Amino acid sequence: MFISAHKDMKRSIRAEECSFSLGAVRASYPDQAQGSLWNLIDGNDTERFIVSAKGDIGRLKLALIFQFTYPGTPTVYYGDEIGLVGGNPPLNRQCMQWDPGTWNDDLRGLYSKLAALRSGSPAFTRGTFSETAANSTHNLYSYERSLERETYAVYLNNGDSDVEIAFGQEVYDCLGDENLPSRWT
């Protein structure tokens, strides 16, 4: 489910195209099956995302947030967590780099934060999914994951400029570990 829609995300597409692609894939599977589908960013038969994104770590981070918060099971291809690069097969299958001095620690830290967020919140593993915006003008895509009294709003800005978001209340940034004002850019 994830990888077919994700192929479009490796290139810069409009938020509405992304929404359409993801919706078509979600419609192909019953709700109860979606949680067990693999959310792959990379695999043994594709070039690594970071190569497709022309080295843009920001785009990779956005894809990771999506991978860990979207319905399905995030599945990490070896080396992605440290920033291993590689083009089309077999270049994407190079040996794992075991020297921590070669690792992208910032990227590895984001993987750890996202894994902790997901494992600590049933809303991401069993909760409902509700798309809240697909704005191509700003290239902003957002959705909510909810279960019982727990709701997470995910905002993905794949545009070139900042977007001001009015929440209507103070919110907590799970990844930045800070409170945000009711209006945030």
NORJOVEN-V552362 format. One line per field, one symbol per residue. phi: phi as a letter, one per 20 degrees, with the letter a starting at -180 (. if undefined). psi: psi as a letter, one per 40 degrees, with the letter a starting at -180 (. if undefined). burial: + if it has 9 or more other ideal C-beta (glycine too) atoms within 8 Angstrom, else -. A space follows every 50 residues. Layout:
BEGIN
phi: ???
psi: ???
burial: ???
END
This chain:
BEGIN
phi: .fffffgfffdedfgffggffffffgffcfgfeffdffedecbfdcffgg fgelmffgffffffgfgedegpdfcdfgngfdnfdrefgeffdfffeeeg feeeffffffgfffffgffecffeecffdbfdabdfgdldcbbddcbled cdddddddeecfceddenbfcdefeelbedffcbd
psi: ddddddddedihiiddddddddddddeeiideddeeihghdiaeeiiidd ddefegdddddddddddeeihahhhhhhddeefhihaihedefiihhehd eeigdddddddddddddddehddddeiihhhdighddefhhiiihihbeh hhhhhhheieiihhhhdeiiihhddefiiiiehi.
burial: +++-++-++---+-+++++-++++++--+----++-+-++++---+++++ +++---+-++++++++++++-+-+--+-++-+++-+--+-++----+--- --+---++-++-+++-++--+++++-+-+-+--+++-++++++++++--+ -+++-+++----+---+---+-+-+----+-+-+-
END
